[in-house]
Amino acid sequence: MKDNNFYRIKPLYMFSKGQIVFGVLFAIVFAIIIGFMYRKDLKLHKHHFKGSLWVLLAFIGFIGLIVAIKVIFK
């Protein structure tokens, strides 16, 4: 005879409520600190990363070209 308790689905809680609260609060505070640091260094970023938008657009275009070639020759 099979054990019926073996086949019952039991909820598995990976994190406690305290861990979830800590994780959410940590993520919020981390995002706020990153935002403040970015705003603080904004003038420096504009100076050092002047042409980076064109590099990003070229990279996205290259990936798009690869996808288009793959779809066409499939």
C-alpha positions as CSV (number, residue, x, y, z in Angstrom):
1,M,0.0,0.0,0.0
2,K,1.3,3.4,-1.0
3,D,1.7,6.3,1.5
4,N,-0.8,8.9,0.6
5,N,1.1,11.7,2.4
6,F,3.9,11.2,-0.1
7,Y,1.9,12.6,-3.0
8,R,0.5,15.6,-1.2
9,I,1.8,18.9,-2.4
10,K,3.2,20.9,0.5
11,P,4.0,24.6,0.1
12,L,7.7,25.3,0.3
13,Y,8.6,28.7,1.7
14,M,12.1,29.6,0.6
15,F,12.3,32.8,2.6
16,S,10.8,34.0,5.9
17,K,8.8,37.2,6.1
18,G,11.8,38.9,7.8
19,Q,14.1,37.9,4.9
20,I,11.6,39.2,2.3
21,V,11.2,42.5,4.1
22,F,14.9,42.9,4.4
23,G,15.4,42.1,0.7
24,V,12.8,44.6,-0.4
25,L,14.1,47.4,1.9
26,F,17.7,46.6,0.8
27,A,16.7,46.9,-2.9
28,I,14.9,50.2,-2.4
29,V,17.7,51.8,-0.3
30,F,20.3,50.5,-2.8
31,A,18.4,52.0,-5.8
32,I,18.1,55.3,-4.0
33,I,21.9,55.4,-3.2
34,I,22.8,54.5,-6.7
35,G,20.5,57.2,-8.0
36,F,22.1,59.8,-5.8
37,M,25.6,58.7,-6.7
38,Y,24.7,58.9,-10.4
39,R,23.4,62.4,-10.1
40,K,26.5,63.4,-8.2
41,D,28.8,62.2,-11.0
42,L,26.5,63.3,-13.9
43,K,28.9,66.1,-15.1
44,L,31.8,63.7,-15.0
45,H,29.9,61.0,-17.0
46,K,29.0,63.5,-19.7
47,H,32.7,64.4,-20.1
48,H,34.1,60.9,-20.2
49,F,31.4,59.0,-22.0
50,K,30.6,61.6,-24.7
51,G,30.3,59.3,-27.7
52,S,29.0,56.2,-26.0
53,L,25.4,56.6,-27.4
54,W,26.7,55.9,-30.9
55,V,28.6,52.8,-29.7
56,L,25.4,51.5,-28.1
57,L,23.4,52.2,-31.3
58,A,26.0,50.4,-33.4
59,F,26.0,47.4,-31.1
60,I,22.2,47.2,-31.2
61,G,22.2,47.5,-35.0
62,F,24.8,44.8,-35.3
63,I,22.8,42.4,-33.1
64,G,19.7,43.3,-35.2
65,L,21.6,42.5,-38.4
66,I,22.7,39.1,-37.0
67,V,19.1,38.3,-36.1
68,A,17.8,39.4,-39.5
69,I,20.4,37.3,-41.3
70,K,19.4,34.3,-39.1
71,V,15.7,34.8,-39.8
72,I,16.2,35.3,-43.6
73,F,18.5,32.2,-44.1
74,K,16.6,29.9,-41.8
